[in-house]
Amino acid sequence: MSSREAREGAVWFGSRFANGVLGFVQVSLATVAIGSHEAGRFFLFWTATWLLATVLKFGVDGILPRVVAEAQVDGRAVPSLVKPVVGGLAAFVVLLAPLLAAFQVPIRGSTVAIEVGLAACWGTTFMLSAALKAYGRIALSGIVINTLWPLGPALAPLVLIGAHSGWEDLALVTAGAGALAVIAAVVISASALGGAALRRMASLKRPLLAIEADVVGAAVLSFVYELMVWVPVVVVAVSGSTGTIAAAVFAAVRVGALVSWPYNAVVATLTPRIAAALARNDLGATRRLLTRGSLIGVAVTLPLALAVALAGRPILHVFDSAYGVAAVALALIVGGRVLDAAAGPVGEALLVGRGTWLDTLLAGSGITCALVLGLALEPSHGATAAGIAGAVAFAASNVLRLGVVGRFLRSGWRAEISLSRRAWTALAAVALVAGIGTSIALELAMPAFRRDVAFGVGAALLVAASVLGLAAARHGLRA
């Protein structure tokens, strides 16, 4: 590693630490500014905005490094990202109302306008950070995504302290801060890359990046990954807990995320080597790297995880004494992160091994199990049910990944499934009908859990889309 790469990496991890500090600041100041109950409603709004911004960027952050690298190797212009952006807009429009409803955000003109504006600002900031990273400006990319982007949400509550404001006031101020952040991100990106590079990515002139199977797969997978992180918040939102309980669980998720930082560093180091081993079809080296990632991951994750789990209640009390109700949930969330580390970088192996859609199906299955269990337990277990769901999401997804990757390593990294387009479509239709039928049966059997219908349909759509994606990845798809 060159001295420049070492400096870039050091700045990136420094910015990641700053991101964590700003997350703590955000939770603390929002609670002080508008109270724990209103903070809970704001944090649900914030989570919905985060997921919508993920939809809007349409996986551009995942595919852009490859697109830029291939263009530079071939000596041609970097393709425009107009088509993926349009795809993200279409998905955004489709998912806007369902996500707002799921997170108990009122669907009226003012809130929708704030939601759309803030999601657009965040999505643009994410894509600009991805562009900096794709062109090798790792340090600046980290500053934009890890420091500049969260700075506004963290400091926005300062404007409202003592003003007796509500969550919508904080949302509006946060949207203004998001607009300032995206302007600063444009200035930084244009200065580092040149205005011509940014205009090329937004140009209507050819070449245009096609919406191929891997592009759609990256978009869906990025959303599924984010959804997995926020499963506990989804559970409390869909269960109707919009006040202090929601704020406490949100705080637990933010604190629990700290545990994954050391392991993320391990994954970032090993992923290029895993990709190279798979490219050489050296499955022995791949197996050794996955095992090493598991052992090192547990070693660097477990000490911090134990500390956070044991001190969970005092940590949450730093934000508000009422947030201690999520102490058990925090311990469970942390346990899920340890299981994620123990499984090793199997998700990254599937990603670089052209198993994007397969990983989407596996992770989606884990999330579905977690949501069903969490929603069933929430009436009797409250915030703890959200923690159970968070742990199950990581555990189930990684158990499935381990089984599939183990099979791939034994079979020469091949999926031993051969179905025609018609068979794939039929399988997707069966999954869709089964999901909808199950949700209707739940509705008829347990009217109290009406929200299960929406999630049953959503789960069925996710499974159907994943199965169709597997078919597209096998047979090809262009738009």
C-alpha positions in Angstrom: 0.0 0.0 0.0 1.4 3.4 -1.0 1.7 6.3 1.4 -1.1 8.1 -0.5 -3.4 5.1 -0.2 -2.6 4.9 3.5 -3.4 8.6 4.0 -6.7 8.2 2.0 -7.7 5.2 4.1 -6.8 7.0 7.3 -9.0 9.9 6.4 -11.8 7.6 5.4 -11.8 5.8 8.8 -11.4 9.1 10.6 -14.5 10.4 8.8 -16.3 7.2 9.7 -15.6 7.9 13.4 -16.9 11.4 12.9 -20.0 9.9 11.4 -20.6 7.9 14.6 -20.1 10.9 16.8 -22.5 12.9 14.7 -25.1 10.1 15.0 -24.9 10.3 18.8 -25.1 14.1 18.6 -28.2 13.8 16.4 -30.1 11.5 18.8 -29.2 13.6 21.8 -30.0 17.0 20.4 -33.2 15.9 18.7 -34.4 14.5 22.1 -33.5 17.7 23.9 -35.1 20.0 21.2 -38.5 18.3 20.7 -38.8 15.7 23.5 -38.6 11.9 23.3 -42.1 11.4 22.0 -41.8 13.8 19.1 -38.2 12.6 18.5 -39.6 9.1 18.0 -41.9 10.4 15.2 -39.0 12.3 13.7 -36.7 9.3 13.7 -39.4 7.3 11.9 -39.5 10.1 9.3 -35.7 10.0 9.1 -35.6 6.2 8.6 -38.2 6.4 5.8 -36.2 9.2 4.1 -33.0 7.2 4.4 -34.6 4.2 2.7 -36.2 6.4 0.0 -32.8 8.0 -0.7 -31.4 4.5 -1.1 -34.1 3.7 -3.6 -33.4 7.0 -5.5 -29.7 6.3 -6.0 -30.6 3.0 -7.6 -27.4 1.2 -6.6 -25.2 3.7 -8.4 -22.8 3.7 -5.5 -22.3 0.0 -6.0 -21.8 -0.1 -9.8 -20.0 3.2 -10.5 -16.5 2.1 -9.5 -16.8 -0.8 -12.0 -18.2 1.4 -14.7 -15.5 4.0 -14.4 -12.7 1.4 -14.2 -14.0 -0.4 -17.3 -14.2 2.9 -19.2 -10.7 3.9 -18.2 -9.3 0.5 -19.2 -11.0 0.6 -22.6 -10.1 4.2 -23.2 -13.7 5.3 -23.8 -16.0 7.9 -22.2 -17.6 7.1 -18.9 -21.3 6.2 -19.6 -24.0 8.6 -18.5 -26.0 7.5 -15.5 -29.3 9.0 -16.8 -31.0 5.7 -17.2 -30.3 4.4 -13.7 -31.3 7.7 -12.3 -34.6 7.5 -14.2 -35.0 3.9 -12.9 -34.5 5.2 -9.3 -37.1 7.9 -9.8 -39.6 5.4 -11.0 -38.9 3.1 -8.0 -39.1 6.1 -5.7 -42.5 7.1 -7.0 -43.8 3.5 -6.5 -42.5 3.1 -3.0 -43.0 6.6 -1.6 -46.6 6.2 -0.3 -46.1 2.6 1.0 -42.9 3.6 3.0 -44.5 6.7 4.4 -47.5 4.6 5.5 -45.3 1.9 7.0 -43.4 4.5 9.1 -46.5 6.3 10.2 -45.6 9.5 8.4 -48.8 11.5 7.5 -49.4 11.5 3.8 -50.2 15.2 3.1 -48.8 17.9 1.0 -46.3 19.4 3.5 -44.8 16.2 4.7 -44.6 14.6 1.3 -42.9 17.8 -0.1 -40.3 17.7 2.8 -39.8 13.9 2.3 -39.2 14.2 -1.4 -36.9 17.2 -1.2 -34.8 15.7 1.6 -34.6 12.3 -0.1 -33.5 13.9 -3.3 -30.7 15.9 -1.5 -29.5 12.8 0.3 -29.6 10.6 -2.8 -27.6 13.2 -4.8 -25.1 13.4 -2.0 -24.7 9.6 -1.9 -24.1 9.5 -5.7 -21.5 12.3 -5.6 -19.7 10.5 -2.9 -19.7 7.4 -5.0 -18.3 9.3 -8.0 -15.4 10.6 -5.8 -14.7 7.0 -4.7 -14.9 5.6 -8.2 -12.3 8.1 -9.4 -9.9 7.2 -6.5 -10.7 10.2 -4.2 -11.4 8.0 -1.2 -10.7 10.6 1.4 -13.0 13.2 -0.1 -15.6 10.5 -0.6 -15.5 9.7 3.0 -15.7 13.3 4.0 -18.8 13.8 1.9 -20.7 10.7 2.9 -19.5 10.3 6.5 -19.1 13.9 7.7 -20.7 16.4 5.4 -24.0 14.5 4.9 -24.7 13.7 8.6 -23.6 17.2 9.8 -26.9 18.8 8.9 -29.2 16.3 10.6 -26.9 16.3 13.7 -26.9 20.1 14.2 -30.4 20.9 12.9 -32.1 20.5 16.3 -30.0 23.3 17.7 -32.2 25.7 15.8 -35.3 24.5 17.7 -34.0 24.2 21.2 -36.4 26.1 23.5 -38.8 26.8 20.7 -41.5 24.2 21.7 -41.4 22.7 18.2 -42.6 19.4 16.9 -41.1 16.7 14.6 -42.3 18.4 11.4 -40.5 21.5 12.3 -37.3 19.5 12.8 -37.9 17.7 9.5 -38.2 21.0 7.7 -35.0 22.4 9.2 -33.2 19.1 8.4 -34.3 19.4 4.8 -32.8 22.9 4.6 -29.5 21.5 6.1 -29.7 18.7 3.5 -29.9 21.2 0.7 -26.8 23.0 2.0 -25.0 19.7 2.2 -25.7 18.7 -1.4 -24.5 22.2 -2.6 -21.3 21.7 -0.7 -20.9 18.2 -2.1 -21.3 19.5 -5.6 -18.6 22.1 -5.1 -16.2 19.5 -3.6 -16.9 17.0 -6.3 -16.5 19.5 -9.1 -13.3 20.8 -7.7 -11.8 17.4 -7.3 -13.1 15.7 -10.5 -13.7 18.7 -12.7 -17.1 19.9 -13.9 -16.7 17.9 -17.1 -16.8 14.6 -15.3 -19.9 15.5 -13.4 -21.7 16.8 -16.5 -20.7 13.5 -18.4 -22.5 11.4 -15.7 -25.6 13.5 -16.1 -25.5 13.9 -19.9 -28.2 12.8 -22.3 -25.6 12.0 -24.9 -24.3 8.5 -25.6 -22.9 6.3 -24.2 -25.7 5.7 -21.7 -25.4 3.1 -19.0 -28.0 0.4 -19.7 -30.3 -0.9 -17.0 -28.9 -4.4 -17.1 -29.4 -7.2 -14.6 -26.4 -6.3 -12.5 -27.6 -2.6 -12.3 -31.0 -3.6 -11.1 -29.5 -6.2 -8.8 -27.2 -3.6 -7.2 -30.2 -1.3 -6.7 -32.4 -4.0 -5.1 -29.5 -5.4 -3.0 -28.5 -2.0 -1.6 -32.1 -1.4 -0.5 -32.3 -4.9 1.1 -29.0 -4.3 2.9 -30.3 -1.0 4.4 -33.6 -2.6 5.3 -31.8 -5.3 7.2 -30.1 -2.7 9.3 -33.3 -0.9 10.1 -35.5 -3.9 10.7 -36.0 -3.1 14.4 -37.3 0.4 13.6 -39.6 -1.1 10.9 -41.1 -3.4 13.5 -41.9 -0.6 16.0 -43.2 1.6 13.2 -45.5 -1.0 11.7 -46.7 -1.9 15.2 -47.8 1.6 15.7 -45.2 2.7 18.3 -44.4 6.2 17.1 -43.3 7.9 20.3 -40.7 7.2 23.0 -40.4 3.5 22.1 -39.6 4.3 18.5 -37.0 6.8 19.6 -35.4 4.3 22.0 -35.2 1.6 19.4 -33.8 4.1 16.8 -31.1 5.0 19.4 -30.3 1.3 20.0 -29.8 0.7 16.2 -27.5 3.7 16.0 -25.4 2.5 18.9 -25.4 -1.1 17.7 -24.0 0.0 14.4 -20.8 1.0 16.1 -20.0 -2.6 16.7 -19.7 -3.3 13.0 -17.0 -0.8 12.2 -14.0 -3.0 13.0 -15.5 -5.8 11.0 -16.2 -3.5 8.1 -12.5 -2.7 8.0 -11.7 -6.4 7.7 -14.3 -6.8 4.9 -12.9 -3.8 3.0 -9.4 -5.3 3.2 -10.4 -8.9 2.2 -13.0 -8.2 -0.5 -10.5 -7.3 -3.3 -8.5 -10.5 -2.6 -11.7 -12.6 -2.5 -12.7 -11.1 -5.9 -9.2 -11.9 -7.3 -9.4 -15.5 -6.0 -12.8 -16.1 -7.6 -11.6 -14.5 -10.8 -8.8 -17.1 -10.9 -11.3 -19.8 -9.9 -9.0 -20.5 -6.9 -11.7 -21.9 -4.6 -9.1 -23.0 -2.0 -7.8 -19.5 -1.6 -11.4 -18.2 -1.5 -12.3 -20.7 1.3 -9.2 -19.6 3.3 -10.0 -15.9 2.9 -13.5 -16.5 4.1 -12.3 -18.4 7.1 -9.8 -15.8 7.9 -12.4 -13.1 7.6 -14.6 -15.0 10.1 -11.9 -15.5 12.7 -10.5 -11.9 12.5 -14.0 -10.5 12.3 -15.0 -12.2 15.6 -11.7 -11.2 17.2 -12.2 -7.5 16.4 -15.9 -7.4 16.9 -16.5 -9.4 20.1 -14.7 -7.1 22.7 -16.6 -4.0 21.6 -19.8 -5.9 21.3 -19.5 -7.2 24.9 -18.8 -3.8 26.2 -21.8 -2.2 24.4 -24.1 -5.0 25.4 -23.2 -4.9 29.1 -23.3 -1.1 29.2 -26.4 -0.8 27.0 -28.7 0.7 29.6 -26.2 3.4 30.8 -25.4 4.3 27.2 -29.0 4.7 26.2 -29.6 6.8 29.4 -27.1 9.3 28.0 -29.7 10.2 25.4 -32.8 10.0 27.7 -33.6 8.0 30.8 -36.7 6.7 29.0 -34.6 5.1 26.3 -33.4 2.4 28.7 -36.5 0.4 27.7 -34.5 -0.7 24.6 -31.5 -2.0 26.6 -32.3 -5.6 25.9 -33.0 -4.8 22.2 -29.6 -3.2 22.0 -27.9 -6.3 23.4 -29.8 -8.4 20.8 -28.9 -6.1 17.9 -25.3 -6.3 19.0 -25.5 -10.1 19.1 -26.8 -10.0 15.5 -23.8 -8.0 14.5 -21.4 -10.5 16.1 -23.2 -13.3 14.2 -22.7 -11.3 11.0 -19.0 -11.1 11.7 -18.8 -14.8 12.6 -20.2 -15.8 9.3 -17.3 -14.1 7.5 -17.6 -12.0 4.3 -19.9 -14.5 2.6 -22.2 -11.7 1.4 -19.2 -10.0 -0.3 -18.2 -13.3 -1.9 -21.6 -13.6 -3.5 -21.5 -10.0 -4.6 -18.1 -10.2 -6.3 -18.9 -13.7 -7.5 -21.8 -12.5 -9.6 -24.4 -13.7 -7.1 -26.1 -10.3 -6.5 -29.6 -11.6 -7.1 -29.1 -14.7 -5.1 -27.8 -12.7 -2.2 -30.9 -10.5 -2.5 -33.1 -13.6 -2.2 -31.2 -14.9 0.8 -31.1 -11.5 2.6 -34.8 -10.9 1.7 -35.7 -14.2 3.2 -33.9 -13.5 6.4 -35.6 -10.1 6.6 -39.0 -11.6 6.0 -38.5 -14.1 8.8 -37.4 -11.3 11.1 -40.4 -9.1 10.3 -42.9 -11.9 10.8 -41.4 -12.9 14.2 -40.9 -9.3 15.3 -44.5 -8.3 14.5 -45.9 -11.4 16.2 -43.9 -10.7 19.4 -44.3 -6.9 19.6 -47.6 -6.8 21.4 -46.2 -8.9 24.3 -42.5 -7.9 24.2 -42.5 -4.3 23.0 -39.0 -2.9 22.2 -37.4 -6.3 22.9 -39.3 -7.8 20.0 -37.6 -5.2 17.7 -34.2 -6.4 19.0 -35.2 -10.0 18.4 -36.2 -9.1 14.8 -32.9 -7.3 14.3 -30.8 -10.3 15.5 -32.9 -12.8 13.5 -32.5 -10.7 10.3 -28.7 -11.0 10.5 -28.6 -14.6 11.8 -31.1 -16.1 9.2 -29.5 -14.3 6.3 -26.0 -15.4 7.2 -27.0 -19.0 7.9 -28.6 -19.1 4.4 -25.5 -17.5 2.9 -23.1 -19.9 4.6 -25.1 -22.9 3.2 -25.1 -21.5 -0.4 -21.5 -20.4 -0.4 -20.4 -23.7 1.0 -22.3 -25.5 -1.7 -20.8 -23.2 -4.4 -17.3 -23.9 -3.0 -17.9 -27.6 -3.3 -19.4 -27.4 -6.8 -16.9 -25.1 -8.5 -18.9 -21.9 -7.8 -21.8 -22.9 -10.0 -25.5 -22.7 -9.2 -26.8 -26.1 -10.0 -30.2 -24.9 -11.1 -31.3 -24.9 -14.7 -34.8 -23.5 -15.5 -36.3 -22.0 -18.6 -37.6 -18.4 -18.7 -41.2 -19.8 -18.4 -40.2 -21.9 -15.4 -38.6 -18.9 -13.6 -41.7 -16.8 -14.3 -44.0 -19.6 -13.0 -41.9 -19.9 -9.8 -42.1 -16.1 -9.3 -45.8 -16.2 -9.8 -46.2 -19.0 -7.3 -44.1 -17.1 -4.7 -46.2 -14.0 -5.3 -49.5 -15.8 -4.9 -48.3 -17.7 -1.9 -47.2 -14.5 -0.2 -50.5 -12.7 -0.9 -52.5 -15.7 0.1 -50.7 -16.0 3.4 -51.2 -12.4 4.2 -54.9 -12.6 3.5 -55.1 -15.7 5.7 -53.4 -13.8 8.5 -55.9 -10.9 8.0 -58.9 -13.3 8.3 -57.5 -15.2 11.2 -56.1 -12.3 13.3 -57.8 -9.0 12.4 -55.7 -7.2 15.0 -52.7 -7.6 12.9 -54.0 -5.8 9.8 -50.5 -4.4 9.0 -49.3 -8.0 8.3 -51.2 -7.8 5.1 -49.1 -5.0 3.7 -45.9 -6.7 4.8 -47.0 -10.1 3.5 -47.7 -8.6 0.1 -44.4 -6.7 0.2 -42.5 -9.9 1.1 -44.1 -11.7 -1.7 -43.2 -9.0 -4.2 -39.6 -9.1 -2.9 -39.4 -12.8 -3.3 -40.9 -12.6 -6.8 -38.6 -9.8 -7.9 -35.6 -11.8 -6.6 -36.6 -14.9 -8.5 -37.1 -12.9 -11.7 -33.8 -11.3 -11.0 -32.1 -14.7 -10.9 -33.7 -15.5 -14.2 -32.5 -12.2 -15.7 -29.0 -12.7 -14.4 -29.0 -16.1 -16.1 -30.6 -15.2 -19.4 -29.7 -11.5 -19.7 -31.7 -8.3 -19.5 -31.2 -4.9 -21.2 -33.3 -1.8 -21.1 
